[in-house]
Amino acid sequence: MTGRPVVRKSTKSSPRVAVLVGDFPRLSETFIVSQIGGLLDCGIDVSVFADQRDEAGLSYPSPLARDIVSGARFAGDHLLYRLAKMVRRPYRLKVAMKSLALGLTDGGLANNFDVLLCHFGPNGLRALRAKHRSGVKGQIWTAFHGYDMRAQLLRQPRSGYRELFREGDLFLPVCEFFRARLIDYGVPAERVLVHRMGTDVADIRPRCSAVQDEDCVRIISVARMVEKKGLEFAIRALGLVRDNDPEVNWSYQIVGDGPRRQDLEALAANLRIDDRIMFSGAQPHTSALSAIGESDIFLLPSVTASDDDIEGCPVAIMEAMAAGLPIIASRHSGVPEVVLHGRNGFLAGERDVGELSKHLAALLSNRRMRTSFGAEGRKFAEEHLDNRVLHKRLAERIAMVAGTRS
């Protein structure tokens, strides 16, 4: 996506899609901007309905994101929403004001869209409410990514998911693991289609093995600092690596920020490896990709969080594969569908520090293995995770719906 020219909307006769998102464009949800750009390139007319602007997300990719944002409809622009921010108590009033502003903004969904493409389950519920309230005619397609697949949400009658599962037209989980879970919770199998969030493979140059620094192997994670990313166990595993073989020279960079940063920094200090770890904070997407391209191993041992939050398959893993890095990850959710143990990376059990440290030691000591795994990862990304193919496939399905409606 880097360097893509600004893309304008298609003609009035094109298939019309409304994309429903939360705060937009989020730095941690670059895949949504990429998908919108891909649909526009395929001749789909796209309108975005969002909660609030996320100014930090405009760094990816700057021209395209700003062009999309300029035409988006934000509930946060509504006077009621702005007033709600000033209300502290009662909390119910604050929520009600924001919900009303969102409902008024979503009234525009009745404007003859062929498909309402909803990212994350709660936005599928938004589309369903708009359908009941405003007579929206377009099909409701809901993409499930992670937190929206929590078991307690799926099984809770009051969540509204049962109604969405009954009335929604298509469900787009990002991995087979999520597909099976949706079917278990009552979605008809014929309405569940896995659609991965891939990466812009053509824009990610595979790193050259010749630039690897023999004196120091560079390990990297790109992730929000939240529990499900498993960064605590990455740091603990590296502490064990240092204890077992203090002569091995490695460095570890974490690109990202979040509520657990202070705890992670303290953990690194307690394990006496803080001199080898760099906490880089949140970075623009292009900077994160550059950091990946200058590294040797990608590490992201995801876990099921204490509140049941889970991953699908992190886009950062797919970007690292496209860049030709070997992966160390967890046997978690949809990750094993992409990270093939012993071929393009290693998988460990969730929270298994010993297994993680064993895999790290294997890759740290074997440059040939790192190169082989990286090449296999790049090949897998080209064959299965290329956004150009994935976006085209989605656009063709949208065009079929538009053709049927017309």
N, C-alpha and C positions, 0 to 999 in steps of 0.2 A: 504493500500500500504506500510505502514511502515514495514521495515524488509524484503521486497520482495527481493529475490535473483536477481542478474543481469540476464537479459533475452537476449539471442542472437537471431538473425534472423532465420527464418524457412528455410526449404529446397527450392530448386529452383522450385519445382513443386507446391509450396503453392500459394494460391491467393496473388496477389501483389498489394499493396496500396501505393500511394504517398500521404503523409499528407502535405498540404500547410498551413503554419502559418506565422506570422509576426516575431517579435523578439522572440527568443525561448531559453530556457523555461522561460516564464514570471512567476514571483511569484504570480501574480494575476490570472494566467490561469493554475493552477495546474491540472484542469480537462483534459487538452490536454495530459499531460504526463501520467495521469492515463489511459486515453482511449488508447493511444498507447501501454502501457504496457499490457492492457487487450486484445488488438488485437493480440499482440505477443503471449500471453499465449494461445490464441485460434488457433494458427497455421497460422496466417496471416503474410506475409513478408512485413514489413513496412519500407519505406524510407521517411525521412523528408526533405522538402525544405523550408528554412526559410530566413528571411532578415539578422538579426545579432544575435550573441550570447547574451543572457542576463545572466551574471554571477550570479546575485542575485538569479535567479530561480533555480540554480543548488542545492540549499539547499533542494529541494523537488523532489522526494525522492532521496537522493544523489546517490546511486549506479545505479538505473535505469535511472535517468536523464542523468548522465554522460555517460552511455553506449549508450543511444539514441543519445546524442549530438555528440559523437565521430564519428558516421556514417552519420550525417546530412550534407546536402549541404547548405552552407550559402553564399548568395549573398555578404555579408559583407567581405568575404575573397577575393573577386575579386579585382584586382588592381584598376579598374575604380571606384568601390565603395569606396575604401580607399582614392583615390584621390578626390572624390566628397566631402568627409568630410573637405578637406582643402579649397575648393572653397566657397567663401562667396558671391560673385556677379559675374555674374548675377545669380539670384536664379533659373531661368529656366535651366541654364546649369547644375547646381548642381542636379536638379531633373532628367534631361535627362541622366546624367551619372549614377545615381543610377538605373534608370529604365532600362538602357541598361545592366548594370551588373546583374540585376534581370532577365532580359530576357535571357541572356546567361546562367545563372544558371538553369533557368527553361527549357532550351533546353533538359535537362536530363529527362524531363517528357515524352518524346517520347519513352522512354525505356520500352515499352510494359507493362505498368501498367494496371491492370483491373479497378481500381477505383482511381480517384483523389479526395481525401477527403479534402475539403477546409474549414478551420475554419474561419468564418466571411466572409461576402459578398464580400469585396474587393479581397479576395484570390480566390473566385469563378471567379471573373473577370480575375484574373491572369491566371487561368487554361484555361479559354476561349480564351484568347489571345495566349497562348501557343498552343492550339488546332488549331487555325487559322494559326499560324506562322510555327509550326513544325509538323503538322499532328498527334498530340496526339490522340491515339485511345481509351484510357480508358474513362469510364463514369465520368462525373463531378457531384460530390455530394457536396452541399454547406450547412454548418451548420450556422444558424443565431443565434446570442447570445444576442445582445443588441444594441450597438451604430449603428450597421449596419442595424437596423430596423427603423432608423429615417425616418419620413414621407417625408421630403424634398429629401432624397436620393432615396427613392423608386419611387417617382413620377417624378424625374428629368430625362428627356430624355438623357442628356449628361452623366449621371452617368454610363451608360452601363448596368444597371440592366435589362432593358427591353430585351436586347439581351440575357442576362444570363437566364432570365425567359423563353425565347423562346427556347433556346438551351440546357440548363442544364438538366441533367437526373433525379436528385433527390434533393429535398430541405429538410433539416433537422432542422426545428426550434426547440428550446428547450422547447417550451410551446404551448398550444392550442391558447393562445392569439396571438402569432406570426404566427401560422398557418393561422388563420382567416385573419390576415393582409396581408400575402403573397398572399392568394387567392384573396383578394379584389384588389390587385395591379396587377393581371393578371396571376399568376402562376396557371396552371391547377391543380385542387384539387387532382387528382390521382397521382401527382408527389410531393405532400407535405406530409411528415410523421413526426409527433412529435417524437423527440428522446431526452430525457432529459439528461442533464449532472448530474449524480447522485453523490454518494459518496461511499467510500470504507467502507460500514457499518460494515463488519466483523472486521475491524481494529480499529474501534472506540468503546471503551468500554463505555456502558451507565453509567453515574455517579450514585453513590449510594446516595440516599436521606439522609442517616444517617450522611453523612459528611457535610451537610449544616450547616452553621454557623448561629445560631439563633440570634446572636447579630448584624450581618451585612449581608444583602442580596446583593450579588454581581451580577451586571449587566454588560454585555459585548457586544460590537460590534466588528466584524472583517470586515474591509472594507477599500478600498482606500478612501482617503479624497478628494472626488470629489462631485460635486453638487448632482448627482442623488442618492447618498447613503443616503441623508436626515439626516446626522448627526447633522446639525444645529437644526433640529426640535427635535431630540432626546435630545439634551442638553437643549433646551428651555422647553421641557416637564418635564425634571427632575428639572429644576428651579421652575416650577409650583408645582411639587410634594413637594419640600422642603418648598415652601411658604405655601402650604395648610396643611402640617403636618411635621413640623420641627423635631419632635421627632423620626420619622422613620429613622432607621439607614441603609443606603445603600452606596454602592460605585459603580463607573462606570469606566470600562476600555475600551479604544479604541485601538485595535490592527490594525495598518495600518498607512500609511503615504500618503502625496499627497499635492497638491497646496493649499488646504484650511486649512491646519493644523494651521497656525498662526491665521487665523480668528476664528477658533473654540476655540483655547486656549484663545483668547481675549474675546470671548463670555462667556466662562465659568467663567472667572475672573469678567466680568461685572455683571453676575448673582450671583456672590459670592458663587459659588459651585465648584470652581477650587480645593478646598481642598479635594473634594470627587471624583475627576476625574483624572485618570491616562492616559496619552497619551504615549503608549508603542512604537509607531513607527512600521515600517515594521519588521516582524518576520519570521523566517523559518516556513514552514508549520507545522512541528511537534510541535514547540513552540506555534503556534496559537491554535492547537488542544488541547494542554495541558492547555492553558488558558481557553478555552471553558469548558473543563472538570472540572475546579475548580470554575466555575461560577454557578449562579442560574437562570438567565434570559438572553435570547438573544434578543437584540433590534436592529432592522434595518428598519427604516421607509422610504423606498425608495420613490423617487419622480421623476416626469418627469422634466428633466433639462430645462433651458432656451433655449438651443440649440436643444431641442427635444430628447436628449439622454435618453434612458430608459433601465431598467433591463429586463432580462428574468425571471429567478428565481435564486437569488444568491446562489452559491454553499455553501457559509458559513452558510446560513440558513439551508440547508439540513444537513450539518455536525453537527450543533447544535441540530437538531432534532434527528440525530443518537446518539448523546451524551446524549439524554434524557432531554434537556432543553425546557421549554416553550418558545414560540416565540411571540414577539410583532413586527408587521410589518405593511405595508400599503396595502390598496386595490389598487395595482399597477401591471399592466402587468400580468405576469403569477404567481405572488406570491400567490393569493388566490386559485390556483390549488393545492398548497402544504400546505400552512398554513390554516387550517380549523377553522374558527372563532368559539370560544367556545368549541373546542375539543382538539386541540393541541397548541392553541395560541389565540391571539387577533389581529384583523385587525382594522386599523384606516384609515380615509380619508387622502389623501396626504396633508402634511403640516398642519394637524389638531392637533395642540399642545394640545388643551383641551381634545380631545378624547384619545390621546396618554397618557396624564397624568392620565386619569381615568383608563386606562388599567394597567398602571404601579402601581397605588395605589392598584388596585384589587389584583395583583399578589404579591406585596410586603407584603400585610397583610394576605395572605392566603397560607401557606406552603402546605396544602393539595391540593389546586388547582394547585400549581406549580408542585407537584409530579404527579398528574393525567394528566395534559397537557403533561408533559415530557414523561410519559409512552406511551401516545397516539402518540406522535411525533416519538418515537423510533419504534413503531409498523408500522406506516406509512412508515418510511424510509426503514424498512426491507421488506415491501411488494411492494413498488413502486419505491424506489430510490437506490436500490442495484446495484452498478457498475458491479458486477460479472454477473448479469442477463442482464443488459443493453449492456455491451461489447459483451457478447455471442450473443445476438440478432443482433447486428450490424455485427459481424463476419459472422454469418450465411447468412445474406443478401449479404455480399460481396462474400462469397463462391458461392452463387447462380449465381451471375453475372459472376464470373470466370468460372464456369462450363458451362454457356451458351456460353461464348466467345470461350472456348476451343473446 
